[in-house]
């Protein structure tokens, strides 16, 4: 990695991944495909409106796949595409860093 000059691809990746909640959504989906309510329950403080917006952005980027099951009621499931599954190594690196350097959040 050459840090002497800016990298447009790195900047684009950070525009996508740097948005609030995005990495937590991806981490949630690394385990298995999930429905909207399961993702919402996984992340405290994330509004349904913002979750919907982030999922749509990730789908447009080709990171998340949306699958609709035609039954009553309609079931929608979100999963990671191959591009999204490649995020696993990034998530693991962030987890290693967090385990060593991040402090435990203070519980209110």
Secondary structure, 3 states (H helix, E strand, C coil): CCCCCCCHHHHHHHHHHCCCCHHHHHHHHHHCCEEHHHHHHHCCCCCHHHHHHHHHHHHHCCCEEEEEECCCCCEEEEEECHHHHCCHHHHHHHHHHHHHHCCCCCCC
